[in-house]
């Protein structure tokens, strides 16, 4: 209701020489913007990450937190001696925020790795090989944001191994 009053006041201030069509068009655009904001605001925007981290003795757990055309947000829980195999995203990037634990992060298909640990933010740009082996004594927990959602996924063989 308050929005209508504001728009009516704005329209009343418009110069007389402006046509009604222009004023109506402005009001319609404002209403569309308002409706769009309602739609955006109705989508969940805050998540309790503890709802997504699960333990397993088998493969690492990948829990999708939220997904849109812009990105897929995933919570990962990787026990000691588990790994996410080396892979790449041919059409997008993957950004990890490490919450707890540590691991050896794959840098390329020749098997080079680099240590990562809680507090690190790790970015695999489009087409960059990445993955991780949890070489620690506690779970490796992180949030991954793959952008866009259509980034794709391709496993990569590490040269000289059976990865």
C-alpha positions as CSV (number, residue, x, y, z in Angstrom):
1,X,0.0,0.0,0.0
2,X,2.8,2.4,0.9
3,X,4.5,1.7,-2.4
4,X,1.3,2.9,-4.3
5,X,1.2,6.1,-2.4
6,X,4.9,6.8,-3.2
7,X,4.3,6.1,-6.9
8,X,1.2,8.3,-6.9
9,X,3.2,11.1,-5.4
10,X,5.9,10.7,-8.0
11,X,3.4,10.5,-10.9
12,X,1.7,13.7,-9.6
13,X,5.0,15.5,-9.8
14,X,5.6,14.5,-13.4
15,X,5.4,17.4,-15.8
16,X,2.1,17.8,-17.6
17,X,3.7,17.5,-21.0
18,X,4.6,13.8,-20.3
19,X,2.0,11.5,-21.7
20,X,-0.1,9.2,-19.6
21,X,1.4,6.3,-21.5
22,X,4.9,7.1,-20.1
23,X,3.5,7.4,-16.6
24,X,1.6,4.1,-16.8
25,X,4.7,2.4,-18.2
26,X,6.8,3.6,-15.3
27,X,4.2,2.3,-12.8
28,X,4.1,-1.0,-14.6
29,X,7.9,-1.3,-14.5
30,X,7.9,-0.5,-10.8
31,X,5.3,-3.1,-10.1
32,X,7.2,-5.7,-12.0
33,X,10.4,-4.9,-10.1
34,X,8.4,-5.1,-6.8
35,X,7.0,-8.6,-7.8
36,X,10.5,-9.8,-8.9
37,X,11.9,-8.8,-5.5
38,X,9.1,-10.7,-3.8
39,X,10.0,-13.8,-5.7
40,X,13.7,-13.5,-4.9
41,X,13.0,-12.8,-1.3
42,X,10.8,-15.9,-1.0
43,X,13.7,-18.2,-1.9
44,X,15.8,-19.5,0.9
45,X,19.0,-17.5,1.4
46,X,20.4,-18.7,4.7
47,X,21.2,-22.3,5.4
48,X,22.4,-24.2,8.5
49,X,25.3,-26.1,7.0
50,X,25.3,-28.7,9.8
51,X,22.1,-30.1,8.2
52,X,24.1,-31.1,5.2
53,X,27.3,-32.6,6.6
54,X,26.9,-36.4,7.0
55,X,29.3,-39.1,7.9
56,X,29.9,-42.3,5.9
57,X,32.4,-45.1,5.8
58,X,32.2,-45.4,2.1
59,X,32.4,-42.6,-0.5
60,X,32.6,-38.9,0.4
61,X,29.2,-37.4,1.1
62,X,28.1,-34.7,-1.4
63,X,25.0,-32.8,-0.2
64,X,23.5,-30.2,-2.5
65,X,22.6,-27.1,-0.4
66,X,21.0,-25.1,-3.1
67,X,21.0,-25.0,-6.9
68,X,20.1,-22.4,-9.5
69,X,21.2,-21.7,-13.1
70,X,23.9,-19.5,-11.7
71,X,25.6,-22.0,-9.3
72,X,25.4,-25.2,-7.4
73,X,26.4,-25.0,-3.7
74,X,27.5,-28.3,-2.2
75,X,28.5,-29.3,1.3
76,X,31.3,-32.0,1.3
77,X,32.2,-34.4,4.2
78,X,35.3,-36.5,3.5
79,X,36.6,-39.0,6.0
80,X,40.3,-39.7,6.4
81,X,41.7,-41.7,3.5
82,X,38.7,-40.8,1.3
83,X,39.1,-38.7,-1.8
84,X,37.3,-36.7,-4.5
85,X,39.1,-38.0,-7.6
86,X,40.9,-35.6,-9.9
87,X,38.4,-34.0,-12.3
88,X,37.6,-30.7,-14.1
89,X,34.7,-28.5,-15.0
90,X,35.0,-27.6,-18.7
91,X,32.5,-24.8,-18.6
92,X,32.9,-23.2,-15.2
93,X,34.8,-22.9,-12.0
94,X,34.7,-24.6,-8.6
95,X,35.5,-22.6,-5.4
96,X,36.0,-24.4,-2.1
97,X,35.9,-22.9,1.3
98,X,37.6,-25.3,3.8
99,X,35.7,-25.4,7.1
100,X,37.7,-28.1,9.0
101,X,40.3,-30.8,8.4
102,X,43.1,-30.9,5.8
103,X,44.0,-32.7,2.6
104,X,46.2,-32.9,-0.5
105,X,44.7,-30.9,-3.3
106,X,45.3,-32.1,-6.9
107,X,46.8,-29.3,-9.0
108,X,47.1,-31.0,-12.4
109,X,47.0,-34.3,-14.3
110,X,50.7,-35.1,-13.5
111,X,49.9,-35.7,-9.9
112,X,51.2,-32.5,-8.3
113,X,49.4,-31.7,-5.0
114,X,49.4,-28.9,-2.5
115,X,48.3,-29.1,1.2
116,X,45.0,-27.4,2.0
117,X,43.5,-26.9,5.5
118,X,40.7,-25.1,7.4
119,X,40.5,-21.5,6.5
120,X,41.7,-21.9,2.9
121,X,39.7,-20.8,-0.1
122,X,40.6,-22.8,-3.1
123,X,39.7,-21.9,-6.7
124,X,39.7,-24.2,-9.7
125,X,39.2,-22.0,-12.7
126,X,37.5,-23.3,-15.8
127,X,39.2,-26.5,-17.1
128,X,41.6,-26.7,-14.1
129,X,42.2,-30.2,-12.7
130,X,41.3,-30.5,-9.0
131,X,40.3,-33.0,-6.4
132,X,41.4,-33.8,-2.9
133,X,42.7,-36.7,-0.8
134,X,42.0,-36.5,3.0
135,X,45.4,-37.4,4.5
136,X,44.5,-36.1,7.9
137,X,43.1,-37.8,11.0
138,X,39.7,-36.0,11.0
139,X,37.0,-35.3,8.4
140,X,37.7,-32.8,5.7
141,X,34.6,-30.5,5.6
142,X,34.1,-27.8,3.0
143,X,31.6,-25.9,0.9
144,X,31.9,-26.0,-2.9
145,X,30.4,-23.4,-5.3
146,X,30.3,-24.6,-8.9
147,X,29.4,-21.8,-11.2
148,X,27.5,-21.8,-13.5
149,X,25.4,-24.9,-12.7
150,X,26.1,-26.1,-16.3
151,X,29.9,-26.2,-15.6
152,X,30.0,-29.9,-16.5
153,X,32.2,-32.6,-14.9
154,X,35.0,-34.8,-16.4
155,X,37.1,-37.3,-14.5
156,X,40.8,-37.0,-15.1
157,X,43.4,-39.8,-15.0
158,X,46.6,-38.9,-13.2
159,X,49.5,-39.8,-15.4
160,X,51.3,-42.9,-14.2
161,X,48.6,-44.0,-11.8
162,X,45.3,-45.8,-11.7
163,X,43.4,-42.8,-10.2
